[in-house]
Amino acid sequence: ALPCLAHVSGGLPALDSDTRLIQLTLLGFKEVFVGVLLGTFLGIPLWGLQAAGELIDNQRGISSPTASADPATNSQASAMGVFLGITAIAIFVGSGGLETLISVLYRSYLIWPVYQFHPTLSGPGAMELLGLLDRIMRTALLVSGPVVFFLI
């Protein structure tokens, strides 16, 4: 959100000077909430593929107590789960997922502007929300499509 700071700093004088600190704190919490929400939605396909890898290894007879440690999370993980997770990230980056991620971030400000405490769900706002969900689903299908194709 640091690149957005130039656009955001222009609206700071519009806030009430007596309660500016409280408003900025609440707006900061709102932005953290939106970030966690977007991160969760965008992480679901990757976590789903890792869970699919866990299920595949479980069916192969390689259960979690005998699994090696995942160096990224310092926890026990199956080899197929780690492989599918890394493969999904590579496909995500290769298929333009980072550009989609930045686009989703910037378009989220059209749905829930920085200086508003509640989202604007008017006609254009609802279409932006549906567009964001469409991009998330499209990215999820691009990432998981090849793996799901071979599993079917």
GIKAMO-V846648 format. One record per pair of residues at least 12 apart in sequence whose ideal C-beta (glycine too) atoms are under 10 Angstrom apart, sorted by sequence separation. I is the first residue (numbers start at 0). J is the second residue. If there is no record, write none. Layout:
i,j
I,J
I,J
//
This chain:
i,j
11,23
14,26
63,75
65,77
66,78
69,81
72,84
112,124
53,66
62,75
63,76
66,79
68,81
71,84
110,123
111,124
63,77
66,80
67,81
71,85
109,123
110,124
62,77
66,81
69,84
109,124
110,125
61,77
110,126
111,127
61,78
63,80
109,126
110,127
111,128
59,77
61,79
109,127
110,128
7,26
59,78
108,127
109,128
110,129
49,69
56,76
57,77
59,79
107,127
110,130
56,77
58,79
106,127
107,128
109,130
110,131
55,77
56,78
57,79
106,128
109,131
7,30
49,72
53,76
54,77
55,78
56,79
57,80
52,76
53,77
55,79
56,80
106,130
107,131
52,77
54,79
55,80
56,81
106,131
52,78
53,79
54,80
56,82
3,30
49,76
50,77
52,79
53,80
55,82
56,83
103,130
104,131
49,77
51,79
52,80
53,81
55,83
102,130
103,131
106,134
51,80
52,81
102,131
103,132
0,30
49,79
50,80
52,82
53,83
0,31
48,79
49,80
52,83
103,134
48,80
49,81
51,83
52,84
99,131
102,134
103,135
0,33
49,82
50,83
51,84
0,34
46,80
48,82
49,83
50,84
52,86
100,134
48,83
49,84
52,87
99,134
100,135
103,138
47,83
48,84
49,85
51,87
99,135
48,85
45,83
46,84
48,86
49,87
96,134
99,137
100,138
45,84
48,87
99,138
45,85
47,87
48,88
46,87
96,137
45,87
48,90
96,138
99,141
44,87
45,88
94,137
95,138
96,139
94,138
96,141
45,91
95,141
96,142
44,91
91,138
94,141
90,138
91,139
93,141
94,142
93,142
41,91
91,141
92,142
94,144
90,141
91,142
44,96
87,139
90,142
91,143
89,142
90,143
87,141
88,142
90,144
41,96
87,142
90,145
86,142
87,143
90,146
41,99
87,145
41,100
86,145
87,146
83,143
86,146
38,100
41,103
37,100
40,103
41,104
83,146
82,146
37,103
37,104
83,150
34,104
37,107
33,104
36,107
34,107
33,107
33,108
36,111
30,107
33,110
30,108
33,111
32,111
33,113
30,111
29,111
30,113
29,113
29,114
33,118
29,115
26,113
29,116
26,114
29,117
26,115
29,118
26,116
23,114
25,116
40,131
44,135
48,139
55,146
22,114
40,132
43,135
44,136
47,139
51,143
41,134
22,116
37,131
41,135
44,138
45,139
48,142
52,146
40,135
44,139
47,142
48,143
51,146
55,150
40,136
43,139
44,140
47,143
51,147
54,150
41,138
44,141
45,142
37,135
41,139
44,142
45,143
48,146
2,101
6,105
40,139
44,143
47,146
48,147
51,150
14,114
47,147
3,104
7,108
13,114
2,104
3,105
6,108
10,112
2,105
10,113
11,114
0,104
10,114
0,105
3,108
7,112
7,113
6,113
7,114
0,108
3,113
0,113
//
